[in-house]
């Protein structure tokens, strides 16, 4: 699935769009996924991560090394 965050695992949610006349049709709530490149000093290379906006703030708070460790702990290849 393309709209999914590597760090938090956020993925689309599904629900209904409700019109003025109250007819319900299916819709998708996509997370705000951004592609961001970080320098990984321990490996001496850049990594490109697909993160949600909330996960980008998390990386800023905990650091890229800890974030990559969490991503790898989830079983995602970086």
KOLDO-348002 format. One line per field, with one value per residue: residue number from 1; x, y, z of N, C-alpha, C, O, CB in turn. Coordinates in Angstrom, 3 decimals. Glycine has a CB too. Layout:
% KOLDO-348002
k <- (NUM | ...)
n_xx <- (X | ...)
n_yy <- (Y | ...)
n_zz <- (Z | ...)
ca_xx <- (X | ...)
ca_yy <- (Y | ...)
ca_zz <- (Z | ...)
c_xx <- (X | ...)
c_yy <- (Y | ...)
c_zz <- (Z | ...)
o_xx <- (X | ...)
o_yy <- (Y | ...)
o_zz <- (Z | ...)
cb_xx <- (X | ...)
cb_yy <- (Y | ...)
cb_zz <- (Z | ...)
This chain:
% KOLDO-348002
k <- (1 | 2 | 3 | 4 | 5 | 6 | 7 | 8 | 9 | 10 | 11 | 12 | 13 | 14 | 15 | 16 | 17 | 18 | 19 | 20 | 21 | 22 | 23 | 24 | 25 | 26 | 27 | 28 | 29 | 30 | 31 | 32 | 33 | 34 | 35 | 36 | 37 | 38 | 39 | 40 | 41 | 42 | 43 | 44 | 45 | 46 | 47 | 48 | 49 | 50 | 51 | 52 | 53 | 54 | 55 | 56 | 57 | 58 | 59 | 60 | 61 | 62 | 63 | 64 | 65 | 66 | 67 | 68 | 69 | 70 | 71 | 72 | 73 | 74 | 75 | 76 | 77 | 78)
n_xx <- (0.855 | 0.665 | 0.189 | 1.354 | 2.956 | 6.367 | 7.443 | 5.409 | 3.447 | 1.039 | -1.853 | -4.268 | -7.581 | -10.996 | -14.260 | -17.373 | -18.499 | -20.671 | -23.363 | -25.154 | -27.813 | -27.728 | -26.915 | -24.833 | -21.547 | -18.682 | -15.459 | -11.972 | -9.617 | -6.666 | -3.351 | -1.052 | 1.394 | 4.821 | 7.825 | 11.024 | 14.435 | 17.125 | 20.275 | 22.239 | 24.391 | 25.763 | 25.943 | 27.012 | 25.581 | 22.785 | 19.313 | 16.136 | 13.000 | 9.544 | 7.314 | 4.722 | 3.325 | 3.210 | 5.086 | 7.436 | 7.818 | 8.280 | 10.720 | 12.328 | 12.291 | 13.307 | 15.537 | 17.342 | 18.731 | 17.568 | 15.001 | 15.316 | 16.134 | 13.749 | 12.124 | 13.378 | 12.985 | 10.294 | 10.375 | 10.741 | 12.542 | 15.334)
n_yy <- (-1.176 | 2.141 | 4.595 | 4.750 | 5.008 | 4.636 | 4.771 | 5.137 | 3.490 | 4.376 | 4.230 | 4.336 | 5.199 | 4.140 | 5.238 | 6.994 | 9.429 | 11.990 | 13.474 | 16.596 | 15.858 | 13.651 | 11.244 | 8.413 | 7.743 | 5.774 | 6.613 | 7.542 | 8.079 | 9.446 | 9.299 | 12.028 | 11.719 | 12.124 | 12.268 | 12.070 | 12.953 | 11.867 | 12.272 | 9.626 | 9.197 | 6.993 | 5.043 | 6.440 | 7.474 | 8.676 | 8.288 | 7.662 | 8.277 | 7.402 | 9.198 | 10.116 | 13.365 | 13.712 | 11.785 | 12.895 | 14.996 | 13.464 | 12.233 | 14.516 | 15.026 | 12.667 | 11.946 | 10.835 | 8.408 | 6.856 | 6.749 | 5.300 | 2.908 | 2.152 | 1.834 | -0.316 | -2.211 | -2.667 | -4.236 | -3.205 | -2.587 | -0.442)
n_zz <- (0.000 | -0.921 | 0.438 | 3.191 | 6.353 | 7.181 | 9.748 | 11.806 | 10.887 | 9.974 | 8.005 | 5.278 | 6.340 | 6.287 | 5.412 | 5.332 | 2.999 | 3.595 | 2.145 | 1.634 | 1.404 | 2.892 | 1.796 | 1.650 | 0.597 | -0.229 | 1.057 | 1.406 | 3.945 | 3.765 | 5.162 | 5.772 | 3.838 | 3.308 | 1.404 | 2.603 | 2.930 | 4.839 | 6.510 | 7.507 | 9.900 | 11.090 | 9.122 | 7.081 | 4.890 | 2.902 | 3.682 | 2.311 | 3.428 | 3.722 | 5.273 | 7.609 | 8.360 | 11.107 | 11.917 | 10.933 | 12.695 | 14.955 | 14.290 | 14.293 | 17.010 | 18.350 | 16.910 | 13.989 | 14.009 | 16.097 | 15.100 | 12.702 | 13.827 | 15.115 | 12.871 | 11.587 | 13.588 | 13.283 | 11.111 | 8.589 | 5.661 | 5.343)
ca_xx <- (0.000 | 1.574 | -0.033 | 1.556 | 4.132 | 7.340 | 7.735 | 4.240 | 2.546 | -0.241 | -2.333 | -5.580 | -8.782 | -12.131 | -15.498 | -18.388 | -18.722 | -22.107 | -23.747 | -26.169 | -29.053 | -27.396 | -26.542 | -23.490 | -20.708 | -17.398 | -14.308 | -10.721 | -8.897 | -5.245 | -2.417 | -0.255 | 2.678 | 5.855 | 9.096 | 12.035 | 15.774 | 17.907 | 21.648 | 22.420 | 25.843 | 26.356 | 26.198 | 27.668 | 24.785 | 21.452 | 18.185 | 14.899 | 11.909 | 8.177 | 6.809 | 3.588 | 3.748 | 3.421 | 6.322 | 8.552 | 8.015 | 8.864 | 12.137 | 12.978 | 12.390 | 14.127 | 16.739 | 17.192 | 19.261 | 16.543 | 13.854 | 15.657 | 16.112 | 12.341 | 11.614 | 13.921 | 12.340 | 8.994 | 10.603 | 10.775 | 13.909 | 15.714)
ca_yy <- (0.000 | 3.268 | 5.659 | 4.236 | 5.592 | 3.631 | 4.856 | 4.932 | 2.490 | 5.002 | 3.859 | 4.932 | 4.748 | 4.158 | 5.686 | 7.466 | 10.840 | 12.193 | 14.673 | 17.448 | 15.089 | 12.548 | 10.020 | 7.989 | 7.087 | 5.388 | 7.486 | 7.109 | 9.109 | 9.148 | 10.040 | 13.030 | 11.058 | 12.927 | 11.591 | 12.944 | 12.379 | 12.151 | 11.777 | 8.623 | 9.247 | 5.699 | 4.291 | 7.330 | 7.591 | 9.245 | 7.372 | 8.326 | 7.663 | 7.854 | 9.443 | 11.018 | 14.646 | 13.493 | 11.026 | 13.816 | 15.677 | 12.472 | 12.109 | 15.726 | 14.955 | 11.556 | 11.796 | 9.930 | 7.083 | 6.156 | 6.523 | 4.196 | 1.696 | 1.792 | 1.362 | -1.664 | -3.099 | -3.022 | -5.176 | -2.493 | -2.414 | 0.957)
ca_zz <- (0.000 | -1.084 | 1.424 | 4.535 | 6.999 | 7.582 | 11.178 | 12.670 | 10.318 | 9.632 | 6.680 | 5.043 | 7.025 | 5.379 | 6.020 | 4.408 | 2.731 | 3.777 | 1.408 | 2.260 | 1.457 | 3.807 | 1.089 | 2.034 | -0.397 | 0.359 | 0.870 | 2.012 | 4.694 | 3.599 | 6.008 | 5.063 | 3.606 | 2.653 | 1.191 | 3.205 | 2.895 | 6.042 | 6.557 | 8.555 | 10.142 | 11.443 | 7.905 | 6.130 | 3.674 | 3.031 | 3.559 | 1.932 | 4.175 | 3.452 | 6.622 | 7.792 | 8.918 | 12.536 | 12.074 | 10.697 | 13.980 | 15.857 | 13.922 | 14.781 | 18.469 | 18.849 | 16.102 | 12.848 | 14.357 | 16.873 | 14.214 | 11.802 | 14.656 | 15.289 | 11.580 | 11.388 | 14.557 | 12.719 | 10.015 | 7.316 | 5.161 | 5.114)
c_xx <- (0.899 | 1.406 | 0.108 | 2.915 | 5.072 | 7.585 | 6.530 | 3.310 | 1.189 | -0.614 | -3.736 | -6.666 | -9.938 | -13.382 | -16.463 | -18.310 | -20.234 | -22.490 | -24.796 | -27.495 | -28.904 | -27.208 | -25.104 | -22.789 | -19.357 | -16.334 | -13.134 | -10.080 | -7.416 | -4.402 | -1.587 | 1.168 | 3.608 | 7.097 | 10.197 | 13.373 | 16.539 | 19.314 | 21.761 | 23.909 | 26.474 | 26.690 | 26.857 | 26.912 | 23.463 | 20.429 | 16.955 | 13.755 | 10.577 | 7.486 | 5.560 | 4.120 | 4.023 | 4.733 | 7.549 | 8.856 | 8.651 | 10.348 | 12.910 | 13.205 | 13.367 | 15.420 | 16.575 | 17.699 | 18.223 | 15.336 | 14.120 | 15.680 | 14.676 | 11.747 | 12.094 | 13.315 | 10.952 | 9.130 | 10.627 | 12.223 | 14.173 | 16.960)
c_yy <- (1.237 | 4.334 | 5.091 | 4.686 | 4.490 | 3.635 | 4.504 | 3.849 | 3.047 | 4.630 | 4.401 | 4.328 | 4.884 | 4.567 | 6.125 | 8.974 | 11.027 | 13.525 | 15.470 | 16.701 | 13.817 | 11.205 | 9.683 | 7.309 | 6.806 | 6.440 | 6.950 | 8.289 | 8.757 | 9.925 | 11.000 | 12.497 | 11.968 | 12.053 | 12.533 | 12.209 | 12.830 | 11.599 | 10.838 | 8.503 | 7.889 | 4.870 | 5.136 | 7.481 | 8.276 | 8.113 | 8.192 | 7.572 | 8.242 | 7.963 | 10.301 | 12.304 | 14.512 | 12.756 | 11.904 | 14.590 | 14.737 | 12.296 | 13.330 | 15.659 | 13.875 | 11.355 | 10.709 | 8.526 | 6.260 | 5.835 | 5.358 | 2.878 | 1.226 | 1.226 | -0.063 | -2.656 | -3.516 | -3.974 | -4.525 | -2.282 | -0.934 | 0.989)
c_zz <- (0.000 | -0.003 | 2.827 | 5.055 | 7.464 | 9.086 | 12.042 | 12.155 | 9.957 | 8.201 | 6.493 | 5.916 | 6.053 | 6.123 | 4.950 | 4.242 | 2.808 | 3.141 | 2.189 | 2.396 | 2.301 | 3.097 | 1.455 | 0.850 | 0.248 | 0.096 | 1.666 | 2.721 | 4.634 | 4.604 | 5.148 | 4.892 | 2.803 | 2.465 | 1.671 | 3.226 | 4.132 | 5.878 | 7.750 | 8.840 | 10.421 | 10.210 | 6.827 | 4.823 | 3.976 | 2.966 | 3.199 | 2.594 | 3.734 | 4.808 | 6.594 | 8.416 | 10.418 | 12.785 | 11.828 | 11.978 | 14.995 | 15.572 | 14.406 | 16.290 | 18.937 | 18.089 | 15.055 | 13.177 | 15.096 | 16.002 | 13.274 | 12.573 | 14.872 | 13.998 | 11.327 | 12.368 | 14.083 | 11.546 | 8.643 | 6.908 | 4.888 | 4.264)
o_xx <- (1.794 | 2.397 | -0.871 | 3.895 | 4.631 | 7.907 | 6.633 | 2.474 | 0.269 | 0.216 | -4.342 | -6.679 | -9.864 | -13.544 | -16.385 | -18.087 | -20.987 | -22.001 | -25.250 | -28.217 | -29.833 | -27.327 | -24.258 | -23.348 | -18.939 | -16.316 | -13.272 | -10.007 | -6.954 | -4.695 | -1.442 | 2.044 | 3.231 | 7.376 | 10.292 | 13.438 | 16.599 | 19.526 | 21.419 | 24.623 | 27.616 | 27.626 | 27.226 | 27.523 | 23.070 | 20.642 | 16.758 | 13.562 | 10.483 | 7.119 | 5.359 | 5.235 | 4.956 | 5.431 | 8.593 | 10.021 | 9.472 | 11.152 | 14.037 | 14.202 | 14.176 | 16.316 | 15.775 | 17.150 | 18.010 | 14.720 | 13.245 | 15.288 | 14.409 | 10.972 | 11.317 | 13.143 | 10.478 | 8.128 | 10.542 | 13.042 | 13.349 | 17.462)
o_yy <- (1.356 | 4.921 | 4.963 | 4.743 | 3.515 | 2.589 | 3.651 | 3.341 | 2.284 | 4.708 | 4.880 | 3.129 | 5.660 | 4.280 | 5.685 | 9.708 | 10.303 | 14.578 | 15.060 | 16.882 | 13.016 | 10.150 | 10.571 | 6.429 | 7.517 | 7.074 | 6.039 | 9.383 | 7.877 | 11.088 | 10.799 | 12.790 | 12.505 | 11.188 | 13.666 | 11.011 | 14.021 | 10.593 | 11.208 | 7.800 | 7.655 | 4.071 | 4.618 | 7.603 | 8.436 | 7.108 | 9.289 | 6.380 | 9.426 | 6.956 | 11.105 | 12.331 | 15.124 | 13.055 | 11.689 | 14.814 | 15.164 | 12.219 | 13.193 | 16.180 | 14.130 | 10.662 | 9.786 | 7.546 | 5.093 | 4.779 | 4.517 | 1.842 | 0.026 | 0.270 | -0.919 | -3.826 | -4.595 | -4.473 | -5.221 | -1.848 | -0.251 | 2.066)
o_zz <- (0.836 | 0.430 | 3.562 | 4.311 | 8.074 | 9.650 | 12.923 | 12.902 | 9.661 | 7.296 | 7.452 | 6.194 | 5.100 | 7.309 | 3.803 | 5.205 | 2.158 | 3.550 | 3.256 | 3.377 | 2.407 | 3.721 | 1.558 | 0.195 | 1.162 | -0.959 | 2.482 | 2.162 | 5.361 | 4.879 | 3.943 | 5.704 | 1.761 | 3.295 | 1.201 | 3.502 | 4.437 | 5.201 | 8.874 | 8.126 | 10.024 | 10.244 | 5.773 | 3.762 | 5.131 | 2.288 | 3.721 | 2.355 | 3.411 | 5.415 | 5.685 | 8.939 | 10.939 | 13.754 | 12.444 | 12.309 | 15.807 | 16.501 | 14.882 | 16.791 | 19.829 | 18.570 | 15.212 | 12.672 | 14.768 | 16.147 | 13.069 | 12.035 | 14.819 | 14.022 | 10.904 | 12.027 | 14.435 | 11.032 | 7.631 | 7.717 | 4.281 | 3.944)
cb_xx <- (-0.972 | 1.371 | -1.432 | 1.444 | 3.718 | 8.641 | 8.217 | 3.471 | 2.373 | -0.170 | -2.306 | -5.958 | -9.040 | -12.323 | -15.245 | -19.773 | -18.124 | -22.500 | -24.287 | -26.368 | -29.499 | -28.481 | -26.708 | -23.551 | -20.553 | -16.942 | -14.634 | -9.760 | -9.406 | -4.795 | -1.492 | -0.252 | 2.471 | 6.193 | 9.295 | 11.617 | 16.526 | 17.232 | 22.685 | 21.810 | 26.127 | 25.413 | 24.915 | 29.045 | 24.543 | 21.185 | 17.958 | 14.725 | 12.105 | 7.401 | 7.877 | 2.464 | 2.675 | 2.248 | 6.333 | 8.228 | 6.675 | 8.137 | 12.296 | 12.141 | 11.018 | 13.344 | 17.931 | 17.938 | 20.528 | 16.114 | 13.537 | 17.027 | 16.801 | 11.533 | 12.067 | 15.442 | 12.242 | 8.254 | 9.553 | 10.024 | 14.139 | 15.945)
cb_yy <- (-0.001 | 3.888 | 6.307 | 2.696 | 6.486 | 3.853 | 6.246 | 6.220 | 1.361 | 6.552 | 2.325 | 4.781 | 5.559 | 2.792 | 6.817 | 7.059 | 11.293 | 12.161 | 14.297 | 18.739 | 14.726 | 12.411 | 10.179 | 7.031 | 7.962 | 4.037 | 8.934 | 6.516 | 9.211 | 9.474 | 9.065 | 14.395 | 9.715 | 14.216 | 11.189 | 13.380 | 12.788 | 11.552 | 12.956 | 7.240 | 10.156 | 4.918 | 3.716 | 6.834 | 6.210 | 10.308 | 6.558 | 8.381 | 7.861 | 6.862 | 10.108 | 10.366 | 15.727 | 12.704 | 9.831 | 14.796 | 16.212 | 11.126 | 11.944 | 16.956 | 14.695 | 10.293 | 11.488 | 10.483 | 7.213 | 6.997 | 7.788 | 4.447 | 1.953 | 3.014 | 2.301 | -1.653 | -2.415 | -1.775 | -6.229 | -1.136 | -3.256 | 1.712)
cb_zz <- (1.233 | -2.437 | 1.238 | 4.556 | 8.188 | 6.851 | 11.522 | 12.814 | 11.273 | 9.797 | 6.482 | 3.600 | 8.338 | 4.718 | 7.007 | 4.886 | 1.319 | 5.292 | 0.014 | 1.443 | 0.045 | 4.849 | -0.462 | 3.251 | -1.689 | -0.191 | 1.289 | 0.951 | 6.190 | 2.172 | 6.789 | 5.829 | 2.869 | 3.492 | -0.321 | 4.649 | 1.599 | 7.297 | 6.659 | 8.138 | 11.297 | 12.346 | 7.382 | 5.846 | 3.049 | 1.920 | 4.879 | 0.371 | 5.683 | 2.470 | 7.478 | 8.688 | 8.663 | 13.137 | 11.121 | 9.530 | 14.521 | 15.725 | 12.387 | 14.427 | 19.066 | 18.803 | 16.986 | 11.632 | 15.211 | 18.087 | 13.405 | 11.121 | 16.018 | 15.747 | 10.426 | 11.536 | 15.925 | 12.283 | 10.035 | 7.411 | 3.872 | 6.452)
